[in-house]
Structure formats: structure tokens, C-alpha cells
Amino acid sequence: MPTTIDTLSRIAIQNAQLLAPALALALFLVAQHYLDRWPDLWRARRVVLPVVDRLADGDYDDELDVVDEHTSIDVLAAADALPEKTGLQLNARTLVGTIDAPPSEVRAELRSMSRVYPNTLASIQYDVDEETGERVWEVGSYAYRPEGFFGMWQYHVRLTPAVGGRQTRVWSHYERSAWRAPVRHYRGEGWDAEEGVREIASLFASDERYTPSDRGTVLLGG
């Protein structure tokens, strides 16, 4: 039995990027069945993912050493294999523009759209306030998959608050779905800022509340 557990733990560590989507999918299918919709866990992500990063950075190594002594699983190696989830700044090339509405309204509108799903597996990224230099963390992460939930490609949309939360900045890029191609997704194969901005800018182009970014204006033909 110990040998079997050791083997399974090694497989889990070596395939962490594959197992995470599989486990998350199972949990989401349960939620979909009982709640009749995909749950939006953006608040939970703001709490959980920083802890995941601290695990990967070694901040809890002393605590994990205690766990290691009571299990045959290499807990420290598993923690080291965790992907970066909170240390990335939003890419300026992915800015779609600003909507004159608070994030809560924009979240609700995105949630009401067909083939738009909460992107719970994604990292939490941040913008930087030009006046204060402080980080402005995202308050929503969504995937628009034209081919449905299991589609290969998605437009990843992120939201950050602006003007004291009275407006919403929208960011987007085009990429492979972590559900369908987790390894290629995490490697960034096919990642495309321009296509993401073009599609989401066109989605809001007729909305009088929407002010496109400079790049969004160009891609809309303005």
C-alpha cells in the first residue's frame, strides 16, 4: 500500500496542471446540477489563491514539514509544483476599454450572456493606479467560449474597478481553454491579445457606456 500511495503522489505532482482542471470540473458539475448555473467564485478566489501562492513560495514550509512527517506523500514537492496565481500584472495590450458602470453591473451582464462562464481556474491579476501606484486587483474573471463550455478556444475577460468603483475597466485576450488543453493553455500557446480585444470591443461597441481603449478604437476601425 505505501508503494501505491507513493506512486500516486508522484503522478499527481507530475501532472498537477492536468489534475486541477479535472477536479475543478467535477466540483463544478455538482454545482451546476444543484444550482442550475455555474457558480461565480471571484470572492473566494481572492481569498484562496494568495494562500496557494504563499504555499508555492515556501511561506508555509515549516507547517508542511510537520505534515510530511505523517504521510508518504511529498507535500513540499506538491506545493512547489503549484502555478503562479497572484503575482502577475495585467498586460496593457489586453485593455479593451472602460464601461461607465460599477463592476457588479458588468459582472451581472456578462453572467447573463450565452456561453459566458466564470473563469475560476485563472490567476488573479492586477492593474496599477497611475496616480497612487497602488495595485488594483481584478474583481471578475470570465471566459466567453463560442463553441460552448468544452470549446477549445476562449476569450478571457477580466474586470478591474475604476474611479472609486463607479466604472469598470475591461481586459481580454484569446487563448486555449484550460479545460480542454491545460498544458498548452499554461504554456501560452496561441495566446493573442489583439484577437481578445477585438472581439470583446465589438461586443460592447454599441453600448453608450463603453469607451474603448486606444487599441480597441483601432481594432474597431475607428
Buried (B, 14 or more C-beta within 10 A) or exposed (E): EEEEEEEEBBEBBEBBBBBBBEEBBEEBEEBEEEEEEBBBBBEEBBEBBBEBBBBBBEEBBEEBEEEBEEEEBBBBBBBBBBEEBBEEEBEEBBBBBBBBBBBBEBBEBBBEEEBBBBBBBBBBBBBEEEEEEEEBBBBBBBBBBEEEBEBBBBBBBBBBBBEEEEBBBBBBBBBBBBBBBBEBBBEEEBBBBBBBBBBBBBBBBEEEEBBBBEBBEBBBEE
